[in-house]
Amino acid sequence: MTSPTGTWKQRRVTIMGLGSFGGGVGLARYLALQGAHVTVTDLQPPEQLSDSLNALASLPIRFVLGEHREQDFTDTDVVYVNPAVPLTSRYLDLARQHQVPLDSEINLFVRQCRGRVIGITGSVGKSTTTSLLGSILQVHDTRTRVGGNIGGSLLPHLDDITPGTPVVLELSSFQLEQLAWQSYSPPLAMVLNLTPNHLDRHGTMDVYQQAKEGIFAYQSPADTAILNWDDARVRQMASRTPGRQLFYSTEAIFDEGIYCQDGAVIYASEGQRTVLCHATDVTLQGKHNLGNAAAAAAAATLFDVPLDTIAQGLRRFHGLPHRLEQVTAKNGVDYYNDSKATTPASTLRALEAFAQPVVLLAGGYDKGTPFDELARAACHQTKATIVYGATAPKLRQALELASRQQRSDSTQAACAQVIQCPDLESALARAVALAVPGDIVLLSPACASYDQFPHYEARGDFFRAWVQDLPD
């Protein structure tokens, strides 16, 4: 589809989407250093892309910002598409009409990667599971690389990735759609779960599921898919896997597979049962993280990692920033930053991790996901739910409906208080006023950040700085 390594010189490349989160920086740098004539085009103005522009300031790259120009899509040798760009964009249609090939960074990477790739996807927990597996494999093999939808670009490390090097890739539904352009699935694939997400782009759950199934759709019979037995949709997906299936569970017990029992993660195979690790090896909060650890341990067995190394790798991992991150304790109240929770399912898992009373902060950009299940849980699992931002009216409506339904059932406890605020700062002020010693104030938005912040990290950084400045 595009030139192999070393033949980029003088070729014209358009990169569609630089991103304020830096998603296109690694690709732009790589291609410019390879000698390509690179044009980066983004609808955002320069002032919103300052960090990304500063990272590329020393390179001979042409920037078209605040707009797209048709010529950049018709008079070029290839268009590289940022995963966030909708595939229905008229500019991509223009490129197709002019026989200009479309490509992506993840496609370019896997075509040249000589390592042993495992891809991990899911609606919830894929960053944590990817990082957990990376932690285990890096103890076992220091050459291990972790990337994809997490961390920086792996393109600069291609020369260091030799045959057999473990490469752990977190793969989003958008990246999997792009990998389907070249009929690629990683030889080792993991599906954690499937809950509504990105329906503003995919439209329906069936289309979203089809994108996720791309992680194993092009596998051979010799390849392996690791699947979560506890998720009904993932279990049904198993019938469409071409290769070997390896299930893991925190609820079921298998004769063949990985399961949890009596505080241990156990691998059952050919009549033998082996303890891979213990729940005490997992430093993260919540039952869902034991499932993530079981998934990572299952994958580690495919790399022949010794049992003591699996436990060591789990113990050394202490969580990701913005994922159930304990920021501070002020006046007897604990403040947790879970800004990376951009779906209702993620927020549900966060609520389940706490036994203490919770003041929940939720809201942001609407990705088209339903809030019904979250609202029912928040009614009796929180002390108060404070909603803010673009989705505040929709969240409040779901919470009030759940509250009315719950009050009609005399066996249910009293419903949590619901408060609507215009933005995160005012929501924080209300949360501080409500919380008493022993409470948890939890930012777990269940939504993307784009209504008020450029990305979830900026939202989490704002929360972290704001609560750290509270007086003791």
Buried (B, 14 or more C-beta within 10 A) or exposed (E): EBBEEEEBEEBBBBBBBBBBBBBBBBBBBBBBBBBBBBBBBBBBEEEBBEEBBEBBEEEEBEBBBBEBEEEBBBEBBBBBBBBBBEEEBEBBEBBEEEEBBBBBBBBBBBBBBEBBBBBBBBBBBBBBBBBBBBBBBBBBBEBBBBBBBBBEBBBEBBEEBEEEBBBBBBBBBBBBBBBBBBEBBBBBBBBBBBBBBBBEBBEEBEBBBBBBBBBBBBBEEEBBBBBBBBBEBBBEBBEEBBBEBBBBBBEEEBEEBBBBEEEBBBBBBEEEBEBBBBBEBBEBBBEBBBBBBBBBBBBBBBBEBEBEBBBBBBBEBEBBEBBBBEBBEBEEBBBBBBBBBBBBBBBBBBBBBBEEBBBBBBBBBBBEBEBEBBBBBBBBBBBBBBBBBBBBEBBBBBBBBBBEBBEEEEEEEEBBBBBBBEEBEBBBEBBBEBBEEEBBBBBBBBBBBBBBBBBBBBBBBBBBEBBEEEEE
